[in-house]
Amino acid sequence: MDRLDIEQCTKLRIAFLRIHCALLILIILISPTYAISDIHNGLKNETGNIDCLKCHQTHKVLKPETTQSGIFQKLQSMPDNFQSFSSSGVIGNITLITSSGQNWYQQGIYGPNASGDSSTDKSWGWTFFDETPASGFITPLETVTQRNKIYALLLDSGNNSSPITGAQVTSNITFWTYNGISYSNHTSQIQLIEDISRSGLYSGNFYFYGGTDYSGSDMGSCDGCHLTYYYGGTDTKVGYFPGNYTAIITAIADGKTTTAKTSFEVTPWGCEDCHGSGNQHRTNQIIVPRDMDSACYLCHGITQITHDGTDAGNPHQNTAHRNIECIDCHTNKSLDPQTFNGVSFTRGGFNNAPLPQYNHGTAELNGGTHISLSCKDCHNDLMPPNPSGGYRLDNYTISNTINAYAPSFASLQQFSDYYVINTTQGGPLNLSFDWEGTSNIGFYLYPPNFNPKNRSTPLSPNKGDYPYYDGSTFTNKPEKFSNNTPLSGEWILEVYGYDLINGGWTWSGILQAPINYTIKSTYPIERKNLPKIPECNDCHNSGASNGAFTTDQIPDWSPGFAHVDTNNDGAPDIQCRMCHDTMHDITVKNCRTCHTIAPINHPIQEPLFTQYTPAECLNCHGDPHQVTSAGGTDCIACHSPDDVNISKFGRHANINTSDGVGNVTNNDCWTCHYRKDMLRSNVYLCESCHINSTGIVNVTNASLIKGDFMHGMTTCKACHAPSTPGFPTAPAYHLNGDVGPLGRVERILEKFK
């Protein structure tokens, strides 16, 4: 080749190289900043790009709080461009997850008895009352009612398991009745209403009838407690009966329909299995002057208020109940429609009372992951303590707060505190009860021989048939009690937190605000356990051991919302029971229960997606009670060293110095990835900070501030974001651990070291 040919080739090569460089620069300038792999090719460089949202914005992630310090101390408010995926249009199939308020429920039985003849009484079990209308005994109302709740969560399988709003959801519930002759099932339909603050969550109430339409106006009429027969009326409704209740839930949305089934067991209360039916009250005119119905709860309930001011005591503090088991009252007696052939009564038990006889099997009251737990593990051991010590003139002192407990279901502790006083005959029993403020509260004091069964006329606490009580008023405090010759044994002191009002023949109570109080006693005193309604985090926390240990942030069961925010209001929206079923049948559902198919462009596609275990899913999505869209919150644990080389952060190692200077931690990652996820729309890029000292973070070092047309370029990524190997149009900021946040410039600087 001659010299001319060589020069021509050289010119052509230079021209080709210039054209090639120009094309590369042009491609870099117009290429999408966030793309790092082939599945992101073609995405527009726009905040909130709908194509990105199809894959990554299924659920909003709760905004984390990150402490900033050092040069990035003045972090401004984070932008919020999340979009809701709630839509009435269903792209895929309806995924329907169901649950009920309780998988095991107890129903008091009120059978037909219109004649007033105790020999034909079919009432059986402890009959709760539904305070609609109100009984008037306590204000606010006790949260005791004969109902069970049905829940449904609707998700769109074709739209990344997003919640479905605006659906029509109903439940057909099969229940049982017994009219004294036949045992039969019936179906009732209830409407499930969407929670407007929880997208896709629907619920409805199924009510058990107490068995009567009152001849009077409400529970305040006489027939609320006494036989309707005596007041000119006839019971017109037969109470719903124990058995296995099924609920068929049907969801209709956008022309698509799906159904699911759940069930719950209803067992009878066990009071009358030992005490017999209400007949015993009809034969003892000293206790009750008129024949009683079987609404045991009205006298032996939580508040212990009856209209005539007497106190029959609630079953948990009755001394006669100390040696019986929980399931003697909270029975596991399951009625099989194939074997149940009715109820007969035979004399026996206390006072030779009529006891119900019937065929039954047994139900497992506690299943799922908690099957090995006993009632006491969650609801307390109710055996009274045995306070040590003897008579002491200078008093034993104990302080507490009443009315500081507000459970979702009625509890003794909502209205009262209980104490055991261990008394001998070493001296008088002197008590002093004082409290803060001007509210009216009081106490009941039950002697060791208390038994309402032994009542006589007149009532006498000294005989043990009636408690000592004091409807205290703040003008008389401290209230005092003294007994110079106390019975030896365990006295029960109940502090009640309501203002007890004597309205003549009617007594009622108004619950007061939380009040601090102090008790002084000449004999040792110790607080007694009451049945409690536990919260999951009582056991499942970082201080627990074995299977209960967790570092996850476990919410309370009630109201019980966790997992993700589906409607972008900053609060989680998936109820605990949708992943764990009901309280007495706790399970841990598989992720695929809701996420039935792989989302579009999910890094893990079918068939591998359906083979992933929950543990594998959580490797990327973090705490199941507060999942992130991707990545979890421990960036370095997953991404270093293969994806990100933390030794190459340079000045960015001090982007957050709250955990030290010169070291790279997750706090440094979260300064740019401010949502603690991997969404490209949730990243502060170069221009967010390095722009004329007015960016998201005020950079004070002039050499770090990007001016217009600095170095002749208008975008940082042209020099600082090297392209992904094999994808020259896809800039990346970490590039498989080869570079740090300085990108390509970092490589240039390395040459000068």
BAVEXRO-758893 format. One record per residue (C-alpha): x, y, z; residue in one letter. Coordinates in pm, whole numbers, padded with zeros to 5 digits, always signed. Each point is the difference from the previous one (the first is absolute). Example, Ala and Ser with C-alpha at 12.3 -4.5 7.8 and 13.67 -1.06 7.14 Angstrom:
BEGIN
+01230-00450+00780a+00137+00344-00066s
! end
This chain:
BEGIN
+00000+00000+00000m+00151+00340-00100d+00018+00308+00218r-00312+00157-00157l-00207-00307+00077d+00124+00001+00358i-00089+00367+00047e-00345-00056-00152q-00062-00298+00233c+00112+00201+00298t-00235+00285-00091k-00285-00247-00043l+00073-00160+00336r+00009+00340+00172i-00326+00102-00168a-00162-00331+00096f+00125+00037+00359l-00140+00354+00022r-00336-00113-00134i+00002-00295+00244h+00082+00226+00297c-00266+00249-00102a-00258-00277-00019l+00105-00135+00340l-00027+00344+00158i-00341+00052-00159l-00120-00338+00124i+00128+00072+00350i-00170+00338+00009l-00342-00138-00095i+00023-00339+00173s-00212-00083+00307p+00191+00065+00319t-00149-00283+00203y+00036-00300-00230a+00233-00272+00120i-00118-00307-00186s-00180-00110-00313d-00345-00004+00161i+00024+00377+00045h+00083+00077-00364n-00237+00248-00155g-00118+00158+00327l-00038+00376-00010k+00207+00211+00237n-00302+00141+00184e-00088+00016+00369t-00298-00227+00063g+00026-00163-00344n-00308-00221-00028i+00211-00276-00156d+00215-00007+00314c-00311+00003+00217l-00135-00311-00169k+00277-00197+00162c+00127+00191+00298h-00282+00210+00141q-00245-00270+00103t-00012+00130+00355h+00125+00314+00161k+00272-00056+00259v-00014+00173+00337l+00232+00297+00005k+00302-00075+00222p+00159+00252+00230e+00376+00032-00063t+00216+00214+00222t+00219+00226-00211q+00319+00171+00108s+00325+00131-00142g-00004+00176-00337i-00347-00141-00075f-00161+00110+00324q-00258+00228-00163k-00198-00265-00183l-00323+00148-00128q-00342-00164-00010s-00011-00304-00224m-00213+00016-00314p-00310-00216+00002d-00097-00106-00349n-00155-00334+00087f-00314-00096-00182q-00288-00212+00118s-00065-00324-00181f-00358-00027+00125s-00229-00045-00295s-00340-00141-00072s+00136-00153-00321g+00129-00353+00057v+00278-00102-00238i+00057-00355+00122g-00202-00222+00231n-00143+00092+00339i+00216-00138+00279t-00232-00038+00301l+00144-00045+00350i-00250-00054+00282t-00007-00020+00376s-00240+00032+00291s+00013+00181+00330g+00033-00329+00187q+00038-00354-00124n-00150-00112+00330w-00297+00179+00147y-00227-00061+00297q-00373+00044-00014q-00233+00011+00297g-00314-00200-00067i-00345+00139+00051y-00259-00263-00079g-00377+00033-00025p-00193+00031+00323n-00328+00181-00028a-00185-00176+00280s+00207+00092+00302g+00013-00367+00093d+00351-00073+00120s-00031-00363-00101s-00019+00098-00368t+00280+00253+00010d+00230-00042-00302k+00237+00280+00093s+00356-00114+00016w+00335+00174+00037g+00119+00343+00098w-00203+00240-00210t+00183+00316-00094f-00204+00299-00092f+00049+00224-00298d-00006+00355+00127e-00207+00123-00291t-00208+00152+00148p+00209+00071+00306a-00062-00164+00337s+00082+00323+00174g+00215-00168+00265f+00328+00159-00104i+00108+00301-00205t+00178-00026-00239p-00145-00333-00111l+00186-00319+00066e+00149-00131-00324t-00184-00328+00044v-00232-00101-00277t-00115-00314-00171q+00168+00035-00336r+00287-00123-00212n+00176+00202-00267k+00070-00120-00354i+00295+00147-00192y+00101-00004-00366a+00307+00144-00174l-00024+00040-00378l+00314+00019-00216l+00054+00017-00377d+00233-00281-00110s+00062+00174-00334g+00095+00333+00155n+00279-00102+00235n-00244-00109+00273s-00137+00351+00037s-00318+00046+00210p-00335-00001-00177i-00240+00275+00095t-00367+00049-00074g-00083-00372+00002a-00327-00165+00102q+00076-00241+00284v-00253-00215+00187t+00015-00295+00236s-00257-00277+00036n+00027-00138+00352i-00145-00336+00094t-00108-00009+00365f-00189-00239+00227w-00317+00017+00207t-00174-00238+00237y-00366+00052+00089n-00021-00275+00256g-00091-00260-00259i+00215+00036-00312s+00356+00112-00063y+00026+00170-00339s+00222+00232-00199n-00093+00326-00165h+00177+00256-00217t+00028+00372+00051s+00170+00244-00238q+00199+00300+00120i+00159+00279-00199q+00374+00060+00040l+00079+00370-00014i+00331+00139-00123e+00212+00190+00249d+00050+00335-00173i+00333+00048+00179s+00127-00353-00084r-00015-00068-00373s-00126-00345-00088g-00104-00099+00357l-00367-00092+00047y-00177-00112+00318s-00344-00064+00142g-00164-00117+00323n-00200-00317+00052f-00226+00039+00304y-00126-00279+00222f-00347+00054+00135y-00032-00028+00376g-00322-00190-00059g-00271+00251+00076t-00174+00311-00117d-00067+00189+00319y-00360+00072+00080s+00122+00326+00152g+00209+00264-00172s+00350-00126+00067d+00228-00177+00246m-00117+00242+00264g-00340-00167+00002s-00063-00279+00244c+00007-00273-00261d+00365+00074-00067g+00074-00210+00309c-00325-00164+00101h-00224-00235-00195l-00195+00177-00272t-00295-00219+00098y-00062+00200+00317y-00015+00329-00183y-00261-00082-00258g+00230-00084-00288g+00120-00304-00189t+00350-00072-00118d-00009+00027-00377t+00354-00094-00092k+00194-00313+00071v+00365+00061+00081g+00268-00105-00246y+00152-00324+00118f+00350-00152+00023p+00142-00174-00304g+00244+00054-00286n-00088+00323-00178y+00119+00046-00359t+00038+00323-00193a+00009+00003-00382i+00142+00335-00113i-00074+00117-00355t+00186+00291-00157a-00105+00165-00328i+00212+00267-00168a+00020+00119-00361d-00217-00289-00120g+00217-00262+00169k-00110-00223+00287t+00180-00216+00252t-00101-00179+00320t+00176-00124+00311a-00104-00183+00313k+00080+00038+00366t-00155-00151+00310s-00010+00035+00375f-00105-00227+00282e-00270+00106+00245v-00002-00180+00335t-00228+00052+00302p+00092+00189+00313w+00044-00243+00284g-00166+00176+00295c-00314-00208+00002e+00190-00322-00065d+00085+00025+00371c-00256+00240+00141h-00300-00121-00194g-00245+00223-00184s-00158+00317+00133g-00252-00212+00190n+00201+00010+00321q-00057+00374+00019h-00373-00063-00037r-00011-00224+00302t+00206+00223+00228n-00217+00303+00060q+00254+00142+00243i+00242+00056-00283i-00247+00105-00269v-00363+00082+00075p-00116-00080-00356r+00094-00280-00236d+00326+00074-00176m+00085-00049-00361d+00341-00148-00081s+00184+00326-00061a+00268-00089+00255c+00223+00279-00123y-00237+00273+00115l+00075-00067+00366c+00330-00185-00015h+00164+00227-00254g+00307+00217-00024i-00136+00317+00161t-00190-00193+00269q-00274+00262-00004i-00360-00114+00038t-00300+00223+00019h-00066-00059+00371d+00357+00066+00111g+00077-00355+00107t+00318-00167-00117d+00011-00362-00110a+00369+00002-00086g+00158-00078-00333n+00117-00356-00069p+00372+00075-00015h+00021+00121+00359q-00245-00251+00149n+00191-00214+00250t-00193-00309-00108a+00159+00022-00348h+00363-00018+00107r+00040-00368-00074n-00178-00025-00333i+00163+00015-00342e-00053+00268-00263c-00181-00236-00238i-00250-00098+00269d-00163+00335-00077c+00150+00086-00339h-00099-00338-00135t+00140-00188-00297n-00324-00191-00052k-00059-00032-00372s-00346-00093-00125l-00009-00227-00303d-00331+00028-00192p+00024-00371-00079q+00005-00105+00366t-00171+00286+00182f-00357-00109+00072n-00113+00259+00248g+00035+00102+00361v-00151-00163+00303s+00033+00102+00364f+00084-00210+00299t+00017+00106+00361r+00341+00030+00158g+00286+00236+00069g-00053+00290+00236f-00338+00010+00174n-00108-00306-00197n-00057+00235-00297a-00099-00098-00357p+00320-00074-00194l-00001-00012-00383p+00088-00335-00158q+00101-00022-00368y+00231-00182-00239n+00315+00189-00092h+00356-00038-00122g+00296+00221+00083t+00152+00290-00193a+00362+00111+00011e-00025+00346+00155l+00353+00103-00081n+00161-00098-00330g+00263+00113-00247g+00343+00100+00121t-00132+00046+00355h-00147-00347+00034i+00236-00087+00284s-00098+00303+00208l-00252-00020+00282s-00266+00256+00086c+00217+00124+00287k+00296+00071-00227d-00190+00286-00161c-00284+00086+00237h+00175-00023+00340n+00001-00251+00282d-00299+00102+00210l+00101-00177+00317m+00019+00264+00275p+00340+00090+00140p+00094-00072+00361n+00137+00326+00143p+00261-00065+00266s+00023+00173+00335g-00224+00051+00299g-00187+00273+00177y+00183+00332-00010r-00127+00312+00168l+00202+00233-00227d-00179-00141-00305n+00090-00160-00332y-00036+00245-00289t-00069-00058-00369i-00073+00251-00280s-00142-00038-00348n-00211+00163-00274t-00360-00096-00072i-00167+00025-00345n+00331+00003-00188a-00092-00311-00200y-00230+00021-00302a-00015-00337-00181p-00196-00067-00318s-00220-00250+00182f-00146+00032+00349a+00235-00088+00281s-00018+00017+00380l+00311+00215-00005q-00181+00261-00206q-00210+00088+00304f+00187-00129+00304s+00318-00117+00172d+00013-00294+00242y+00218-00061+00304y+00046-00282+00248v+00039+00082+00369i+00136-00288+00207n-00161+00038+00339t+00058-00173+00334t-00146+00079+00339q+00310+00183+00117g-00178+00333+00009g-00271+00210-00165p-00026+00031-00379l+00025+00371-00073n-00013+00126-00358l+00044+00349-00141s-00088+00081-00361f+00103+00336-00148d+00021+00133-00356w+00086+00311-00199e-00247+00249-00140g-00368+00058+00052t-00149-00309-00167s-00224-00238+00191n+00126-00359+00011i-00013-00273+00262g+00070-00358+00107f-00158-00335+00083y+00149-00221+00271l-00080-00372-00007y+00061-00204+00317p+00161-00347-00025p-00338-00174+00039n-00174+00201-00272f-00251-00207-00196n-00309+00162-00156p-00173-00338+00012k-00036+00026+00378n-00197+00322+00004r-00244+00061+00278s-00230+00271+00120t+00119+00250+00093p+00320-00003-00208l+00308-00002+00217s+00368+00030-00103p+00097-00160+00330n-00174-00317-00116k+00190+00006-00330g-00310+00035-00216d+00062+00359-00095y+00317+00210-00043p+00090+00302+00203y-00012+00289-00241y+00044+00372-00008d-00139+00219-00273g+00267+00256+00071s-00019+00371-00063t+00300+00230-00023f-00136+00215+00284t+00047-00297+00239n+00345-00113-00107k+00195-00172+00123p-00265-00268+00046e+00068-00237+00289k-00107-00347+00105f+00060-00167+00335s-00075-00346+00138n+00131-00080+00348n-00058-00376-00032t+00060-00082-00366p-00042-00352-00133l+00332-00168-00070s+00073-00065-00364g+00017+00178-00334e-00218+00306-00031w-00060+00138-00349i+00009+00378-00041l-00144+00132-00327e+00063+00361-00092v-00258+00114-00254y+00053+00296-00229g-00354+00120-00055y-00223+00244+00180d-00266-00227+00153l-00331+00180-00015i-00302-00103+00209n-00306+00098-00196g-00252-00151+00237g-00088-00347-00127w+00263+00028-00274t+00375+00012+00047w+00239+00103-00276s+00361+00100-00050g+00190+00258-00205i+00357-00098-00080l+00253+00263+00104q+00326+00112-00159a+00325-00172+00117p+00058+00072+00371i+00303-00062+00222n-00085-00154+00336y+00168-00135+00314t-00108-00280+00237i+00131-00045+00353k-00065-00320+00193s+00101-00144+00338t+00037-00341-00171y+00217-00089-00303p-00163+00090-00332i+00090-00106-00356e-00160+00061-00336r-00193-00291-00149k+00025-00097-00366n-00310+00058-00210l-00081-00154-00338p+00179+00211-00258k-00029+00040-00374i+00361-00034-00118p+00175+00188-00275e+00236-00187-00234c+00293+00222+00097n-00042-00096+00366d+00184-00320-00093c+00150+00067-00342h+00272+00258+00053n+00377+00038+00009s+00013-00098+00366g-00165-00338-00057a+00167-00335-00057s-00041-00296-00232n-00288+00028-00247g-00139+00319+00152a+00320+00199-00062f-00019+00254-00280t+00150+00333-00095t-00302+00074-00219d-00226+00283+00107q-00309-00197+00106i-00312+00219+00025p-00284-00051+00244d-00258-00256-00115w-00264+00268+00037s-00033+00212-00205p+00270-00212-00159g+00116+00146-00330f+00342-00071-00147a+00192-00114-00310h-00053+00284-00254v-00173+00329-00060d-00244-00061-00285t-00166+00342-00019n+00295+00236+00052n-00117+00153+00328d+00317-00085+00191g-00151-00285+00205a+00007-00378-00064p-00323-00156-00125d+00014-00382+00012i-00171-00138+00309q+00196-00254+00202c-00267-00270-00038r+00033+00005-00381m+00346-00156+00036c-00047-00178+00333h-00370-00101+00008d-00182+00025+00333t+00146+00041+00347m-00063-00361+00107h+00126-00145-00328d+00314+00201-00077i+00176-00100-00320t+00268+00159-00215v-00137+00009-00352k+00226-00040-00299n+00078+00317-00196c-00164-00160-00304r-00337-00002+00178t-00028+00359-00114c+00277+00028-00259h-00124-00283-00218t+00207+00072-00312i+00326+00181-00072a-00050+00373-00061p+00094+00139-00338i+00376+00051-00026n+00059-00146+00345h+00364-00116+00020p-00125-00349+00090i-00232-00135-00266q-00203-00318-00039e+00039-00282+00068p+00265+00095+00257l-00227+00265+00158f-00256-00257+00115t+00278-00214+00145q+00140+00275+00223y-00045-00045+00374t-00111+00290+00223p+00354+00017+00139a+00139+00048-00349e-00255+00273-00072c+00088+00180+00321l+00371-00002-00087n-00090+00284-00234c-00318+00139+00154h+00108+00018+00364g-00232-00002+00302d-00332-00160-00105p-00184+00239+00230h+00147+00298-00186q+00127-00120-00335v+00189+00217-00245t-00071-00002-00372s+00334-00168-00044a+00331-00040+00172g-00081-00002+00368g+00182+00254+00214t+00345-00159+00030d+00147+00116-00331c+00361-00096+00068i-00077-00350+00123a-00151-00088-00340c+00186+00222-00244h+00357+00000+00125s+00245-00086-00143p-00145-00133-00329d-00230+00293-00083d+00147+00283+00204v+00361+00044+00111n-00015+00208+00318i+00377+00061-00017s-00058+00221-00305k-00237+00256+00156f+00263+00275+00033g-00155+00316+00141r-00340-00169-00001h+00117-00213+00293a-00087+00308+00206n-00334+00065-00161i-00147-00094+00337n+00224+00013+00307t-00260-00092+00263s+00177-00333+00049d+00357+00122-00039g+00234+00171-00245v+00172-00176-00287g-00202-00320+00008n-00279-00105-00235v-00318-00134+00164t-00363-00036-00096n-00059+00357+00117n+00221+00119-00286d-00197-00213-00246c-00332+00132+00134w+00105+00359-00050t-00034-00050-00375c-00239-00296+00001h-00226+00199+00232y-00291-00249+00004r+00225-00292+00092k-00102-00180-00317d+00134-00057-00351m-00250+00206-00195l+00182+00217-00252r-00251+00277+00064s+00097+00006+00368n+00367+00097-00041v+00168+00336+00038y+00230+00028-00305l+00299+00229-00053c-00211+00296-00105e-00215-00031+00314s+00288+00131+00212c+00280+00137-00219h-00186+00288-00161i+00088+00362+00078n-00013-00056+00378s-00379-00030-00006t-00058-00371-00035g-00171-00248+00228i+00313+00024+00215v+00187+00327+00019n+00353-00087-00110v+00234+00267+00134t+00324-00104-00171n+00017+00203-00320a+00202-00267-00178s-00292-00243+00044l-00263+00232-00144i-00106-00058-00359k-00029+00324-00197g-00172+00041-00332d+00206-00148-00286f+00283-00099+00235m+00267-00175-00208h-00224+00069-00297g-00251-00266+00111m-00356+00046+00123t-00050-00338+00172t+00203-00158+00278c-00053-00352-00131k+00205+00069-00312a+00315-00032+00209c-00113-00146+00329h-00223-00290-00109a+00190-00266-00196p-00209-00213-00230s-00090-00356+00088t+00217-00252-00190p-00189-00110-00307g-00254+00283+00040f+00169+00326-00101p-00328+00193+00038t-00051-00107+00361a+00202+00211+00246p+00056-00144+00348a+00127+00149+00322y+00136-00312+00170h+00081-00229-00294l+00047-00339+00163n+00230+00135+00269g+00260+00134-00246d-00061+00364+00088v-00151+00210+00274g-00236+00299-00019p+00271+00200-00185l-00044-00233-00295g+00233+00043-00297r+00179+00300+00153v+00108-00227+00283e+00188-00213-00252r+00170+00310-00139i+00102+00115+00347l+00148-00341+00073e+00253+00058-00278k+00136+00302+00184f+00058-00183+00328k
! end
